[in-house]
């Protein structure tokens, strides 16, 4: 594969219309702002627990290092508890690239950054999300977001939503870069 620069990758992502805007944070990080579906409609990147009102917001990005890309998932957690809130100024290093979604959030409580090689397969993506995100004690509410599917099986719908949105965007990014 030829050497890719952050500029050529940004151009490819823009041409593929994966987002309304591709934010270049520095010379090695791109974040998709206003991500789009295949049909050009706005991608739903928020999910809310119906009982606790905890919300998760998702953003996607790429980090270039040593001529390979890592797929990034920026995850913001918020809820209606006003007693504890993290300001956008508390985001560190590459987390700051995800500031735009974070700044519009209701009472943000935490920000998590999931990172894995862009070339990872779907099982590796699920493992990365499980180990880097779902194991966070403050996200235990995800384990109570259960719905029954048409086959009468209990499904952890918020976790499924997060994994599916991440997988879809990772595949779309990979496809446009091939």
C-alpha positions in Angstrom: 0.0 0.0 0.0 1.4 3.4 -0.9 2.4 5.9 1.8 -0.7 7.9 2.8 -0.5 11.3 4.3 -3.1 12.9 6.6 -4.0 15.2 3.7 -4.6 12.4 1.2 -6.7 10.5 3.7 -8.7 13.6 4.6 -9.3 14.2 0.9 -10.5 10.6 0.5 -12.9 10.8 3.4 -14.3 14.1 2.2 -14.7 12.6 -1.3 -16.6 9.6 0.1 -18.9 12.0 2.0 -18.6 10.1 5.3 -19.2 13.3 7.3 -20.4 16.9 7.0 -16.9 18.0 8.0 -13.6 16.3 8.6 -11.8 18.0 11.4 -8.0 17.8 11.3 -6.8 18.2 14.9 -3.1 18.1 14.2 -0.8 16.4 11.7 -1.9 12.9 12.8 -5.6 13.0 13.8 -8.8 13.3 11.9 -12.3 13.3 13.4 -15.5 13.0 11.5 -17.9 15.8 12.5 -21.6 15.3 11.6 -21.1 11.7 10.4 -23.4 10.7 7.5 -25.2 7.5 6.5 -24.6 6.0 3.0 -27.7 7.9 1.8 -26.3 11.3 3.0 -28.6 11.6 6.0 -27.2 12.4 9.4 -26.0 9.3 11.3 -27.6 8.8 14.7 -24.6 9.0 17.0 -26.5 9.3 20.3 -28.3 6.6 22.3 -30.1 7.1 25.6 -31.1 4.6 28.3 -34.9 4.6 28.7 -34.8 4.2 32.5 -31.8 6.1 33.7 -31.6 8.8 31.0 -27.9 8.2 30.7 -26.7 9.1 27.2 -23.8 7.9 25.1 -22.6 10.0 22.2 -20.3 8.5 19.5 -17.7 10.1 17.3 -15.3 8.5 14.9 -11.8 9.4 13.9 -8.4 8.2 12.6 -4.9 8.5 14.0 -1.9 8.2 11.7 1.3 6.8 13.2 4.2 5.1 11.4 2.2 4.9 8.2 -0.7 3.0 9.6 -4.1 4.2 10.9 -5.9 3.5 14.1 -9.6 3.7 14.2 -10.8 5.9 17.1 -14.2 5.9 18.8 -14.8 8.9 21.0 -17.5 8.1 23.5 -19.1 10.7 25.7 -21.3 9.7 28.7 -23.8 12.2 30.2 -26.9 12.2 32.4 -29.1 14.6 34.1 -27.2 14.6 37.4 -26.0 18.2 37.7 -23.8 17.6 40.7 -20.9 16.3 38.7 -19.9 17.6 35.3 -16.6 17.5 33.3 -15.8 20.6 31.3 -14.5 20.3 27.8 -11.3 21.9 29.0 -10.5 18.7 31.0 -10.0 16.7 27.8 -6.4 15.8 27.4 -4.1 15.2 24.3 -6.0 13.6 21.4 -9.3 13.7 23.3 -9.4 17.4 22.6 -10.2 16.6 18.9 -13.6 15.4 20.1 -14.4 18.7 21.7 -17.1 19.7 19.3 -19.6 16.9 20.2 -18.6 17.1 23.8 -19.3 20.8 24.1 -23.0 20.3 23.1 -23.6 17.5 25.5 -26.0 17.5 28.5 -24.0 17.5 31.7 -21.0 15.4 30.5 -19.7 13.0 33.1 -16.9 11.2 31.2 -15.1 10.8 27.9 -13.6 7.5 26.7 -11.4 7.0 23.7 -11.4 3.5 22.1 -8.5 2.9 19.8 -7.7 -0.1 17.6 -6.0 -0.7 14.2 -8.1 0.3 11.3 -7.3 -3.1 9.7 -8.8 -5.0 12.7 -11.6 -7.4 12.0 -15.1 -7.2 13.5 -14.2 -9.6 16.4 -11.2 -7.4 17.3 -13.4 -4.3 17.2 -15.9 -5.9 19.6 -13.0 -7.0 21.9 -11.6 -3.5 21.9 -14.9 -1.9 22.7 -15.6 -4.5 25.4 -12.2 -4.1 27.1 -11.7 -0.3 26.6 -15.3 0.8 27.1 -17.9 -1.7 28.4 -15.6 -2.6 31.4 -15.7 1.0 32.7 -17.5 0.9 36.1 -19.3 4.2 35.4 -20.9 2.6 32.4 -22.6 -0.2 34.3 -26.0 1.2 33.2 -25.3 -0.3 29.8 -25.8 -3.7 31.3 -29.4 -2.8 32.2 -30.4 -1.7 28.7 -32.2 -4.9 27.8 -34.9 -5.4 25.2 -36.6 -8.5 23.9 -36.2 -9.1 20.2 -38.8 -10.6 17.9 -37.4 -14.1 18.6 -38.0 -13.6 22.4 -34.3 -13.3 23.1 -32.9 -10.7 25.6 -30.7 -8.3 23.8 -28.4 -5.7 25.3 -29.5 -3.0 22.9 -27.3 -0.1 23.8 -24.1 -2.2 23.6 -25.3 -3.6 20.3 -26.0 -0.1 19.0 -22.6 1.1 19.9 -20.8 -1.9 18.4 -22.9 -1.7 15.2 -22.4 2.0 14.6 -18.7 1.6 15.2 -18.4 -1.4 12.9 -20.4 0.3 10.1 -18.3 3.4 10.2 -15.0 1.5 10.4 -16.0 -0.5 7.3 -17.0 2.6 5.4 -13.7 4.3 6.3 -11.8 1.2 5.2 -13.7 1.0 2.0 -13.1 4.6 1.0 -9.4 4.2 1.7 -8.9 1.0 -0.4 
